[in-house]
Amino acid sequence: MTINKYDLIIIFGYFIILFFIGFVRKKEDKVSQSEYILSGRRLSLPGFVITLVSTWYGAILGVGENTYLYGIQTWFIFALPYYVFAIAYAIWLTKVIWNKNILSIPDIFRKSYGHEVGIISAIFIFILSSPAPYILSLGVLINFIFQIKLVWCLLIATIFSTIYVWKGGLYSIIKTDYLQLILMFLGFFALIGFSWYNSVSPFMLIKSLPDSHLDPLGGNSTQYVLVWFFIAVWTIIDPNFFQRCAAVKNPEIAKKGLLISVCFWFLFDLMTLTAGLYAYIFIIPENPVMTYPLLGFEVLPPGFLGLFLVSIFAIIMSTIDSMSFVNAITIGRDIFWRIRKKDSKKNPVFLIRRGLFAVGLLSILLSLAIPSVVKMIYTIGSIIIPGLILPFMNALKNFNIRTTNAQAILWICMPITISSIALFMSKLNFEFYPDIEPFYPGMFASIIIFSYLKISTTFKKEI
């Protein structure tokens, strides 16, 4: 693949503009942790919608891969479940989170279950919110376009996606997300428009597809698709959702903003799904993860190709900066700041900034270890979510369950351990071991512990 000089100018111009928007801000000698983490709780409705919508599509290359291979199944595993949980979040959780006036999810665990549980939850949230899948996506894209070694591509992806976060925190992320959102919609609008111009209308496209690509299961088992639905519970424990809802001026902004965001997600999901289905009739990729870029090279003229490639960069980078930031907050503030007594009275912003470097390095190593975006998201979600979701909901909504410190630790760690063992057993292919996704046994264990604690609490009250 060759890139026109005009496309290169657009790509490099994008990086320069992004750096300028994100890095330049008024000089401040000291920044409080509330200002750095939550932008002083001044986030407006437009800013909330823009930053939430643009942050959500970091796995865009995985979306293209899955659509090319399995058709409309992509919408049923990567879109519909998240709408459901985002709407539930808007209705039942936004006001609770805002009223808590707490800076992070581990603070919720710490307040409800104690210091040790706060640290343990922070460790698992650190793993769950890793930007590694998205750094891998951007690294693979840079490698595809410029033919640079992957390890250098991962380093470039990490630096350019987080450098402006170091100075401005959430404020810088929100500023850059305005540009990212515009680019992501423009790029896919151009891709669909030129695909239509060079072939058939989207309605005729649907009629020309094989039955396998119109099957909601995409040829996979119902169990597999349901696991993705349950992985969407990730929304409830997502630090980005929590951070944005805590950063708004009032809880009504968060509620309205989430419902508006679902509408934007629906529109953009239709665009990405249509583009992936067009790719099925235009290209035969050696690596389906490059479905969208290859379609762009096939149908877009110079200039528009550069715009589209920039839109892919924008989609992924808007996720990397947010995920890297919440990851840095988790490791810098919620872990090291909490366990280092000598720093407990200091402003933790300096530790969050150091955490950005640690997050970048760990993400690069994880990207090299698991070089598949969809597989990485699926594996991490299947293992970690069962251990966090119910304890978090109990802490947030108060289900009147009393736990000792040891019981709370067990409630978090036991389901994660069981899911990890289930994953390990499935890899060994034992004949006696049932074909079951690792999410289910871990979630079942969490429900059992929840039921026991609920009954135990009720019994003690009656006595």
N, C-alpha and C positions, 0 to 999 in steps of 0.2 A: 504494500500500500504506500502510495506517495501522497504527500500533502502539499498543496499549493502554498506559495509564499504568503498569499493574502490570509489563508487559514492560519498560518503560523503567527502572523501579526496579530490576529484576533486572539489566539490562545495566549501569547505572551502579554498582550495588552490586558487581558482579563486578570492575570496574576498580579500585574502592576497595580491596577485599579483596586483589586481586592485588598492588597497589602496597604494601600493608602487609606482606604475606607476603614479598615479594621484597626490600624495601628495609630492613626492620628487622632488624638483627643486632647482635651484641655489638660494642662499639667497639674498634677495633684501630688503633693509630697507624701501623703499617707492616704490609703484607701481602706475603709473599714471592711470587715468580712461581709457584712450585709450588703454594702455597696458593690463589692467585688463578685459575690455569689448571686445576689438577687437584684442587682442594679438599683438598690435602694427602695425596692418594692414600688417602683413607679411605672411598671410596664403597662402600656395602653392596649386597647382592644386590637388595633391594626398590628402593632408590634407582636402581640401574643399570637395572633393567627399566622402571621408571616413566619415567625421563628419556629412555630410548631409544625406547620405544613412543610417547610423546606427541610427540616431536620429529619423527617420521617422516611426518606427514600435512599438511605445510604447503600442498600443492597440492590441498587437498580440493575447492575449487571446480572445478578442472580435472578431478578425478575425477568429479564430478557431471556436468559438461559432456560428458565422453567417454562415460559410461554412458548418458546420455540419447540421445546420437547413435549409439553403436555397441554398446550392450548389454554382454554378458559379455566382449567383447574387453578391456574395462578390466582385468579380473582377470588376463588373460594378458600385459598389458604393464606394469601398475602394481603387481602383487602377486607372481605366481608367480616371475618372474626374481629379485626381491629376496629371496624366501625361499631360493632356491638359493644365492645368493652370501652371504647372512647365515649360513647353515649352514656353508658352506665357510670363512667368516671365523672362525666359532666353533671349528671343528675344527683349522684349520691356522695361524691368525694370532694369536689372542688371547694365547697364552703367549709367543710371540716378541715381540709389542709390549710386553707388561708387563715382560719381562726386559730390554728395551732401556733402560728407565727414561729415556725421552726425551720432551720436552714437546710436540713437534709433528712433523708429517710433513716439513716442510722441513728439520728437523734430521736426519732420516734421510738425505735426499738430500745434505745438506752433509757428513755423516760419511762417506758412501760415495763421493761424486764430487767433493767440494771446495766451496769457498766460493761461487764463481760459480754453480755448478749449484744450490746451495741457494737463492740469491736468485732465479734463473730459475724454479725449481719453485714457490717461494713466490708469484711473480707469477701463474702459471697456476692455482695452487690458490686464490688470492684471487678470480680470475674464476669458477672452478668452484663455489666455496662461497658465492657471492654470495646474500644474502637477498632480492635484488630481486624474484624471482618471487613470493615469499610476501608481501612488502610490497605488491606490486601486488594480490595476492588480497585482503588485508585492506583496502587502500584502496578497491578496487572494492566490497567488501561494505559499508563505511561509507558510501560514495557512494550505494549502492542503498537503504540503510535511512534515511539522514538527508538525502539530496539536497543534499550539500555538494560544492563543486567538487573534482575528483579530486586536484588538486595538494595541497589542504589535507588531504584524506583520507589521502594518502600520508605527509604530515608527521605527522599524528596517529598513524597506524599505526606509524611509525618510533619516535616518542618514547615511546609507551606500551608498546611491546614491548621497549625496550632500557634504559629509565631505571634500572631496578633492577639491571641487569647491571653498570652503571658502578661501583657500589660493591662488590657482593659476588661478581662473577665466577661461576664454575661453581656455587658454593655457593648463590647466589640462584636460579639457573636450576633446580637440582634441587628446591629448596623449592617453587617455584611449579608445577613439573611435577606434583607430587602432586595439586594442585587441578585442573590442566588435564586430567589423565587421567580423573579421576572425571567431570568435566563432559562430555568428549567421548563417553564411553559412555552416560551418562544421556540426553544430547540425542538421539542417534540411536536409542536404545531407544524414546524417546517418539515420535519421528518415524515409525518403523516400526509401532509399536503403534497409533497413531491412523490411519495409512494403511490398515492391516489392518481396523480397526474401520469405516472409511468405505467399504471396497470389498470385496476378496476376500483369501483367505489367500495367502501367498507361493507355495504350490504351484499354486493356480489362476492366480495371476499369471503364472507361467512358461508355462502352457498358452495364455494369451491373447496372448503376445508374438509379433511377426512373426519369421520365420526369420532375418532380418538381425540381430536382436538376440540370437539364440542361436548365432550364428556366431563362433567364436573369433577369426577374422580381422576381423570387423566390416565386411566388404566391402573391406578394404584388402589390399594385396599382402603376400605372405609376407615379402618383403624389408623392408617397413616395420615389421612386427611384430618381426622378428628384430633390427632396429636397437635397438628398445626393450629387448629382452633383453640386448643387449650394453651398452646404456647403464646397465643395472643393475650393470655392473662398477664403476660409480661407488661402490658400496658399499665396495669394497676400498680406494679412495683417499679415502673420505669422512672429513674431519677430525673430525666428530662421533663416528663409530665409534672412530676412533683415540683421541680424547680420553677417551671413557668407558672404553675398555679399559685405558688407561694410568692412570686415576684410581681403579680398584678396589683393594681391600685385597690381593687375590691373583688370579692368572690364572684359577683355577677359577671364581671369581665371574663373570668376563667370559664364560667358555665357557657356563656354565649359564644366565646371564642372557640371552645371545643366543638360545639355543634356546627359552627361555621366552618371549622377546619375539616370536619367530616365531609362536608359538601365539596370542598376543594380537593380532598383526597379522592373522592368518588370521581370527580372530573378528570383528575390526573391519572387515576388507575385505568379509566377508559382509554386514555391516550396511550399509555404504555402497553396495555393489552392489545390495542389495535396495531400499534407499531410492531409488536412481537409476532402477531399473526401475518402481517405483511411480510415480515422477514422469512416466514415459512415458505412463501411462494417465490421469493427473490433470491435467496442465498442458500448455500449448503456449507455451513461453517465447520472447520476442523475442530474448533473449540466453541461450543454453543454459548459460553459465557461472554463471547464477543459479538453476540447477535446484533445488538443495537449499533455498535460502531461499524460493523460490517455492512449493515443495511444503509447506514449513513454514507459510507464510501460508495455504495452501489447506486444510490438515487440522488444524492445531493450535489449540486454544482459548487464550484469554489465560492468561498464566502459563507454560504449556508452550511457547508460542511464544518467550517471553523466554528460557526455559531452553535451547531449541534454538539460538537465535541466539548465546547466550553460549557454547554448546558449539563453534560454528563459530569464534567469536573465539578460544577457548582452543586449538583445534587449530592455527590459523594462527599465533597469537602464541607458542606453545611452540616452533614451528620458527624463527620470526624471531629470538627471543632467542638461541637456540643458534647459528644460522647467523651472526648479527651478531657474536657473541662470537668464534667461530673465525676469522671474517673480520678482526676487529679484532686478534686475536693475530697473524694472518698479516701484515697490513700494518704493525702497530706493532712487534712483536717480531722477526718473521722477515725483514722487509725493512728498515725504517728503523733499528731497533736494531743490526742486523748491519752496515749500511753507514755508520753515524755513529760514527766512532771515539771521539769525545768522550763518547758515552753508553754505550760498550761495557762499562764497569765498573759502571754504575748498574743499579738494579732496573728492568726494562723495563715494569713495571705502568703507569707514568705514560704511556708511549707507547701501550700497549694501550687505555687509557681515551681518549686522544686519537683513536686509530684508530676507536673507536665512532662518533665524529662524522663522520669521513671516510667510513666505511662507509655510514652513513645517507644522506649527501648523494649519494654515487655510486649507491646503490640507487634513490633517487628518480628520478635522471636516467635510469637504465637502464629503469626502469618506464615512464617517459614515452616512451622511444624504442622499446621493444618491448612494446606493451600487450596481450600474450597470454601467459598463464601457461605453458600446455603448450608453445607455440612457443618460449618463452624457455628452458625446461628442455631441450627437445629440441635446440635450436641450440647452446647452451653445451656440453652433454654430448657431442654428436656431434663437436665440434671439439677439445675439450680432453682428453678421456679417452684417445684413442689415443696421445697423447704422454707420458702420465704412468704408465699402468698397468704396463707391462712394466719400465721403469726402477725403479719403486717396488718391484715384486715381487722384482727382482734384488737391490736394496739390503736388503730385509727378509729374504729367504730364502737369499740368497747362492748364486746359480747358477754361481759360479766363473767369472764373466766379468770380465776386466780391461779397463778403459777409460781412455783419457787424458781430460783435462778437455774437450778439443775434441770427442772422440767422444761423451761423455756429453751435452754441449750439443746436438750434432747429433741424438742419439737422442731427445731431448725435443722439440726445435724442429721438426725435419723433418716428422714425422707431423702436428703441429698446423698447420704451413704448408700441407701437402698437403690436409688436410681443409678448411681455410679456402678454398683455391683451388677445391676441388670444390664447396663450397657456393656460391661466387661464380659458377662456371660454370653450375650448375644454375639459378640465378636468371635467367641471360641467355637460357635456352631455345634454345641452339644445336642445329640439327638433327643435327650430327655427334656431339654429346656424349651418351653413353649415360645412360639414366635410372638413376642409381646414388646411393644415399644417401652423404653426405660422410664418414660414419664409416668406411666400408669401405676406401677408398684410404688414409686416414691410418693405420688399424690394420694394413693390409698393409705399409705402409712401415716401421712399427715392428717388425713380425715379421721383415722382411728385414734390418733393421739388427741386431736381436737375433741372427739366424742368423749374420750375418757376424762379429759380435763373439765369438760362441761358437766358431765355427770358427777364428777368428784366435787366440783364447786357447788352444785345444787344440793348434793347430799350434806355437805358441811354446813350450808345455810340452814337446812331443815333441822339439823342437830342443834 
